[in-house]
Amino acid sequence: MSTPTDFNDRMLSLGLARVAEQAAIASAEWIGRGDEKAADQAAVNAMREQLNLLDIKGVVVIGEGERDEAPMLYIGEEVGNGNGPGVDIALDPLEGTTLTAKDMPNALTVIAMGPRGSMLHAPDTYMDKLAIGPGYPEGIVEMDMPPATRVSALATAKGCKPSDITVCILERPRHEEMIAEVRSTGASIRLITDGDVAGVMHCAEPHLTGIDMYMGQGGAPEGVLAAAALKCMGGQMQGRLVFRNDDERGRAAKAGITDLDKVYSRDEMVTADVIFAATGVTSGSILPGIQREPGMITTETLLMRSKTGSVRRMQYRNPVKG
């Protein structure tokens, strides 16, 4: 069992940035080519190769899926060279495969790392999510509040009108009632087609993104990744698993989850200090996308440590052959 003291986040952080960078670079040639699977596979291969160079005994707790459906970076896979601390790894080698294939904004490569046992083993189900940025007292908005109440509560805390609040929501038929209720308050909504890790991260930097709050159902694994990002950036998040059938409840039981109605706070999803890296694949509100020019490729990576609250933006220019 690894302890947080074994986890030298400062030394591992630059290695983690390289993992995200290489996954992004590998997916670059598939931007706008219409092939989601090829883009994802390129990112998976590169991310796994880089992870196995790190001095860690890593276990993938949030990955590409169960072992029987993901040949690489599956949940439970051991990564790293084995010469280092035991760590939990949450990753999405390409968050926004559709966005990449269609050359739409906000595709990212995303990875988070923490001490062994620090991350919720979220099953591959949906999660109802609610997030706001930093600077507010705890409990300003709650999962059990109706959407309109959340908007008015945040507006009161912010000292503005509900019409000054912007909410980010994943554009899905299941959210139609929520969207209508939020709009009834006068608030505006930024709808996103995919990529809700980025959607939640938008809340942490409202001065850059214009987003005050994220709400709605998306993937539970992405919820844990988003919680890791907010733990570094600041902000509040709540998540509650959503089950559509007995198979999904079985997945939760297999992951060791007994209370199926529990509302998880950010710090219950990610219980110890973590490091988080994301590299832009296509340009978005948080990161610019990959820039290609003859003989050169340029990426930008966001590298964050929750222990210090440091946020580093790293530009990487790399000559390419051929």
Secondary structure as UniProt FT lines:
FT   HELIX           4..6
FT   HELIX           9..28
FT   TURN            29..32
FT   HELIX           36..51
FT   TURN            52..53
FT   STRAND          57..62
FT   TURN            67..69
FT   TURN            75..76
FT   STRAND          78..79
FT   STRAND          86..95
FT   HELIX           97..101
FT   TURN            102..103
FT   TURN            105..106
FT   STRAND          108..115
FT   TURN            116..117
FT   STRAND          126..132
FT   TURN            138..139
FT   TURN            143..144
FT   HELIX           147..158
FT   HELIX           162..164
FT   STRAND          166..170
FT   HELIX           173..175
FT   HELIX           176..184
FT   TURN            185..186
FT   STRAND          188..192
FT   HELIX           196..204
FT   HELIX           206..209
FT   STRAND          213..219
FT   HELIX           220..233
FT   STRAND          236..242
FT   HELIX           246..254
FT   TURN            255..256
FT   TURN            260..261
FT   STRAND          263..265
FT   HELIX           266..269
FT   STRAND          275..280
FT   STRAND          291..293
FT   TURN            294..295
FT   STRAND          296..305
FT   TURN            306..309
FT   STRAND          310..319
//
